[in-house]
Amino acid sequence: MTYPEAVNLPFNTAALGEDFIPLKPGFAEPTGVGYWVVIQGGALVVGEEEAGLFLPEGERPSWLGAGAEVICIGFWLGKPLRASALGKNVLLPPPFVTESFNAVAERLDDRLLTLGGLAHQVLQWDMLAAVCARCGGGLERIDGTWGKRCRSCRYEHFPHIHPCVIVLVRRGDEFLLARKGSWPPGRFSLIAGFTDFGESLEETVHREVGEEAGIRVKNLRYVGSQNWPFPSQLMAGFVADYAGGEIRVDGDEIEDARWFRSDRLPDSLPGKRSIARWIIDRYAFAKDQTESGAGSPSSRAS
């Protein structure tokens, strides 16, 4: 099912439309040939041809190996969609290649990114939830959900989704961008961070902006969210106005932060796959974008 209010960004299932139908554990396992979402390291296995990239389709691929666990995560284009992980040292026969989720070239389209991200998230949860963190007992699936129940102590475990905020701070026609030392040279992005114990999302925005840039903000507006499955984050996007203070970075997590304008940009911005870029395109560059549009049905910025 799709929801009109959902932001149509990669890794949000809204990007898949009605072509994807999710399947939860406990329901009847579909039979027949279908599509394969195979993850190798931090990359998606795809076929490559002149027309573009595509998912493997048909019987179980011979290169997947008999011992690899397979999880059906739904139906794609009316056929079963199965996810599995592939060892890093397995060589793929032509025409199959791996395409990194973070590749600079961004050859994976929104739909392939979203299917790959969903499979990555499900496989990661299944691997980490092998035993009970409370008593060490084995786990069994809870019908109809991705949750698991301990066979020994009966404690129930559910996928861990980590809330984060990401915020565009505006000062007139300027907007604040920051960079981490680990990023490619010249890359700047929005300030972001994890929500801490006892915090609301709004409190997280105020704290992160203060810690990372040393300034104060006001007039917070929620604008949309993105599932970020690396490994399992929910990015809540905000726009805020500058309220005071001078930029000050700690030089540790953030090495630089500056005010930019649409005619004075850094050498590199976040990729189109991210909510960071969506917010920048929609709320920093689009001068005619009214605030009444925040949170309304949206499509991905081009």
Secondary structure as a PSIPRED ss2 file (coil, helix, strand):
# PSIPRED VFORMAT (PSIPRED V4.0)

   1 M C   1.000  0.000  0.000
   2 T C   1.000  0.000  0.000
   3 Y C   1.000  0.000  0.000
   4 P C   1.000  0.000  0.000
   5 E C   1.000  0.000  0.000
   6 A C   1.000  0.000  0.000
   7 V C   1.000  0.000  0.000
   8 N C   1.000  0.000  0.000
   9 L C   1.000  0.000  0.000
  10 P C   1.000  0.000  0.000
  11 F C   1.000  0.000  0.000
  12 N C   1.000  0.000  0.000
  13 T H   0.000  1.000  0.000
  14 A H   0.000  1.000  0.000
  15 A H   0.000  1.000  0.000
  16 L H   0.000  1.000  0.000
  17 G H   0.000  1.000  0.000
  18 E H   0.000  1.000  0.000
  19 D H   0.000  1.000  0.000
  20 F E   0.000  0.000  1.000
  21 I E   0.000  0.000  1.000
  22 P E   0.000  0.000  1.000
  23 L C   1.000  0.000  0.000
  24 K C   1.000  0.000  0.000
  25 P C   1.000  0.000  0.000
  26 G C   1.000  0.000  0.000
  27 F C   1.000  0.000  0.000
  28 A C   1.000  0.000  0.000
  29 E C   1.000  0.000  0.000
  30 P C   1.000  0.000  0.000
  31 T C   1.000  0.000  0.000
  32 G C   1.000  0.000  0.000
  33 V C   1.000  0.000  0.000
  34 G E   0.000  0.000  1.000
  35 Y E   0.000  0.000  1.000
  36 W E   0.000  0.000  1.000
  37 V E   0.000  0.000  1.000
  38 V E   0.000  0.000  1.000
  39 I E   0.000  0.000  1.000
  40 Q E   0.000  0.000  1.000
  41 G C   1.000  0.000  0.000
  42 G C   1.000  0.000  0.000
  43 A E   0.000  0.000  1.000
  44 L E   0.000  0.000  1.000
  45 V E   0.000  0.000  1.000
  46 V E   0.000  0.000  1.000
  47 G E   0.000  0.000  1.000
  48 E E   0.000  0.000  1.000
  49 E E   0.000  0.000  1.000
  50 E C   1.000  0.000  0.000
  51 A C   1.000  0.000  0.000
  52 G E   0.000  0.000  1.000
  53 L E   0.000  0.000  1.000
  54 F E   0.000  0.000  1.000
  55 L C   1.000  0.000  0.000
  56 P C   1.000  0.000  0.000
  57 E E   0.000  0.000  1.000
  58 G E   0.000  0.000  1.000
  59 E C   1.000  0.000  0.000
  60 R C   1.000  0.000  0.000
  61 P C   1.000  0.000  0.000
  62 S H   0.000  1.000  0.000
  63 W H   0.000  1.000  0.000
  64 L H   0.000  1.000  0.000
  65 G C   1.000  0.000  0.000
  66 A C   1.000  0.000  0.000
  67 G C   1.000  0.000  0.000
  68 A C   1.000  0.000  0.000
  69 E C   1.000  0.000  0.000
  70 V E   0.000  0.000  1.000
  71 I E   0.000  0.000  1.000
  72 C E   0.000  0.000  1.000
  73 I E   0.000  0.000  1.000
  74 G E   0.000  0.000  1.000
  75 F E   0.000  0.000  1.000
  76 W E   0.000  0.000  1.000
  77 L C   1.000  0.000  0.000
  78 G C   1.000  0.000  0.000
  79 K E   0.000  0.000  1.000
  80 P E   0.000  0.000  1.000
  81 L E   0.000  0.000  1.000
  82 R E   0.000  0.000  1.000
  83 A E   0.000  0.000  1.000
  84 S E   0.000  0.000  1.000
  85 A E   0.000  0.000  1.000
  86 L C   1.000  0.000  0.000
  87 G C   1.000  0.000  0.000
  88 K C   1.000  0.000  0.000
  89 N C   1.000  0.000  0.000
  90 V C   1.000  0.000  0.000
  91 L C   1.000  0.000  0.000
  92 L C   1.000  0.000  0.000
  93 P C   1.000  0.000  0.000
  94 P C   1.000  0.000  0.000
  95 P C   1.000  0.000  0.000
  96 F E   0.000  0.000  1.000
  97 V E   0.000  0.000  1.000
  98 T E   0.000  0.000  1.000
  99 E E   0.000  0.000  1.000
 100 S E   0.000  0.000  1.000
 101 F C   1.000  0.000  0.000
 102 N C   1.000  0.000  0.000
 103 A C   1.000  0.000  0.000
 104 V C   1.000  0.000  0.000
 105 A C   1.000  0.000  0.000
 106 E C   1.000  0.000  0.000
 107 R C   1.000  0.000  0.000
 108 L C   1.000  0.000  0.000
 109 D C   1.000  0.000  0.000
 110 D H   0.000  1.000  0.000
 111 R H   0.000  1.000  0.000
 112 L H   0.000  1.000  0.000
 113 L H   0.000  1.000  0.000
 114 T H   0.000  1.000  0.000
 115 L H   0.000  1.000  0.000
 116 G H   0.000  1.000  0.000
 117 G H   0.000  1.000  0.000
 118 L H   0.000  1.000  0.000
 119 A H   0.000  1.000  0.000
 120 H H   0.000  1.000  0.000
 121 Q H   0.000  1.000  0.000
 122 V H   0.000  1.000  0.000
 123 L H   0.000  1.000  0.000
 124 Q H   0.000  1.000  0.000
 125 W H   0.000  1.000  0.000
 126 D H   0.000  1.000  0.000
 127 M H   0.000  1.000  0.000
 128 L H   0.000  1.000  0.000
 129 A C   1.000  0.000  0.000
 130 A C   1.000  0.000  0.000
 131 V E   0.000  0.000  1.000
 132 C C   1.000  0.000  0.000
 133 A C   1.000  0.000  0.000
 134 R C   1.000  0.000  0.000
 135 C C   1.000  0.000  0.000
 136 G C   1.000  0.000  0.000
 137 G C   1.000  0.000  0.000
 138 G E   0.000  0.000  1.000
 139 L E   0.000  0.000  1.000
 140 E E   0.000  0.000  1.000
 141 R E   0.000  0.000  1.000
 142 I C   1.000  0.000  0.000
 143 D C   1.000  0.000  0.000
 144 G C   1.000  0.000  0.000
 145 T C   1.000  0.000  0.000
 146 W C   1.000  0.000  0.000
 147 G C   1.000  0.000  0.000
 148 K E   0.000  0.000  1.000
 149 R E   0.000  0.000  1.000
 150 C E   0.000  0.000  1.000
 151 R C   1.000  0.000  0.000
 152 S C   1.000  0.000  0.000
 153 C C   1.000  0.000  0.000
 154 R C   1.000  0.000  0.000
 155 Y C   1.000  0.000  0.000
 156 E E   0.000  0.000  1.000
 157 H E   0.000  0.000  1.000
 158 F C   1.000  0.000  0.000
 159 P C   1.000  0.000  0.000
 160 H C   1.000  0.000  0.000
 161 I C   1.000  0.000  0.000
 162 H E   0.000  0.000  1.000
 163 P E   0.000  0.000  1.000
 164 C E   0.000  0.000  1.000
 165 V E   0.000  0.000  1.000
 166 I E   0.000  0.000  1.000
 167 V E   0.000  0.000  1.000
 168 L E   0.000  0.000  1.000
 169 V E   0.000  0.000  1.000
 170 R E   0.000  0.000  1.000
 171 R E   0.000  0.000  1.000
 172 G C   1.000  0.000  0.000
 173 D C   1.000  0.000  0.000
 174 E E   0.000  0.000  1.000
 175 F E   0.000  0.000  1.000
 176 L E   0.000  0.000  1.000
 177 L E   0.000  0.000  1.000
 178 A E   0.000  0.000  1.000
 179 R E   0.000  0.000  1.000
 180 K C   1.000  0.000  0.000
 181 G C   1.000  0.000  0.000
 182 S C   1.000  0.000  0.000
 183 W C   1.000  0.000  0.000
 184 P C   1.000  0.000  0.000
 185 P C   1.000  0.000  0.000
 186 G C   1.000  0.000  0.000
 187 R E   0.000  0.000  1.000
 188 F C   1.000  0.000  0.000
 189 S E   0.000  0.000  1.000
 190 L C   1.000  0.000  0.000
 191 I E   0.000  0.000  1.000
 192 A E   0.000  0.000  1.000
 193 G E   0.000  0.000  1.000
 194 F E   0.000  0.000  1.000
 195 T C   1.000  0.000  0.000
 196 D C   1.000  0.000  0.000
 197 F C   1.000  0.000  0.000
 198 G C   1.000  0.000  0.000
 199 E C   1.000  0.000  0.000
 200 S C   1.000  0.000  0.000
 201 L H   0.000  1.000  0.000
 202 E H   0.000  1.000  0.000
 203 E H   0.000  1.000  0.000
 204 T H   0.000  1.000  0.000
 205 V H   0.000  1.000  0.000
 206 H H   0.000  1.000  0.000
 207 R H   0.000  1.000  0.000
 208 E H   0.000  1.000  0.000
 209 V H   0.000  1.000  0.000
 210 G H   0.000  1.000  0.000
 211 E H   0.000  1.000  0.000
 212 E H   0.000  1.000  0.000
 213 A H   0.000  1.000  0.000
 214 G C   1.000  0.000  0.000
 215 I C   1.000  0.000  0.000
 216 R E   0.000  0.000  1.000
 217 V E   0.000  0.000  1.000
 218 K E   0.000  0.000  1.000
 219 N E   0.000  0.000  1.000
 220 L E   0.000  0.000  1.000
 221 R E   0.000  0.000  1.000
 222 Y E   0.000  0.000  1.000
 223 V E   0.000  0.000  1.000
 224 G E   0.000  0.000  1.000
 225 S E   0.000  0.000  1.000
 226 Q E   0.000  0.000  1.000
 227 N E   0.000  0.000  1.000
 228 W E   0.000  0.000  1.000
 229 P C   1.000  0.000  0.000
 230 F C   1.000  0.000  0.000
 231 P C   1.000  0.000  0.000
 232 S C   1.000  0.000  0.000
 233 Q E   0.000  0.000  1.000
 234 L E   0.000  0.000  1.000
 235 M E   0.000  0.000  1.000
 236 A E   0.000  0.000  1.000
 237 G E   0.000  0.000  1.000
 238 F E   0.000  0.000  1.000
 239 V E   0.000  0.000  1.000
 240 A E   0.000  0.000  1.000
 241 D E   0.000  0.000  1.000
 242 Y E   0.000  0.000  1.000
 243 A E   0.000  0.000  1.000
 244 G E   0.000  0.000  1.000
 245 G C   1.000  0.000  0.000
 246 E C   1.000  0.000  0.000
 247 I C   1.000  0.000  0.000
 248 R C   1.000  0.000  0.000
 249 V C   1.000  0.000  0.000
 250 D C   1.000  0.000  0.000
 251 G C   1.000  0.000  0.000
 252 D C   1.000  0.000  0.000
 253 E C   1.000  0.000  0.000
 254 I C   1.000  0.000  0.000
 255 E C   1.000  0.000  0.000
 256 D E   0.000  0.000  1.000
 257 A E   0.000  0.000  1.000
 258 R E   0.000  0.000  1.000
 259 W E   0.000  0.000  1.000
 260 F E   0.000  0.000  1.000
 261 R E   0.000  0.000  1.000
 262 S C   1.000  0.000  0.000
 263 D C   1.000  0.000  0.000
 264 R E   0.000  0.000  1.000
 265 L C   1.000  0.000  0.000
 266 P C   1.000  0.000  0.000
 267 D C   1.000  0.000  0.000
 268 S E   0.000  0.000  1.000
 269 L C   1.000  0.000  0.000
 270 P C   1.000  0.000  0.000
 271 G C   1.000  0.000  0.000
 272 K C   1.000  0.000  0.000
 273 R C   1.000  0.000  0.000
 274 S C   1.000  0.000  0.000
 275 I H   0.000  1.000  0.000
 276 A H   0.000  1.000  0.000
 277 R H   0.000  1.000  0.000
 278 W H   0.000  1.000  0.000
 279 I H   0.000  1.000  0.000
 280 I H   0.000  1.000  0.000
 281 D H   0.000  1.000  0.000
 282 R H   0.000  1.000  0.000
 283 Y H   0.000  1.000  0.000
 284 A H   0.000  1.000  0.000
 285 F H   0.000  1.000  0.000
 286 A C   1.000  0.000  0.000
 287 K C   1.000  0.000  0.000
 288 D C   1.000  0.000  0.000
 289 Q C   1.000  0.000  0.000
 290 T C   1.000  0.000  0.000
 291 E H   0.000  1.000  0.000
 292 S H   0.000  1.000  0.000
 293 G H   0.000  1.000  0.000
 294 A C   1.000  0.000  0.000
 295 G C   1.000  0.000  0.000
 296 S C   1.000  0.000  0.000
 297 P C   1.000  0.000  0.000
 298 S C   1.000  0.000  0.000
 299 S C   1.000  0.000  0.000
 300 R C   1.000  0.000  0.000
 301 A C   1.000  0.000  0.000
 302 S C   1.000  0.000  0.000
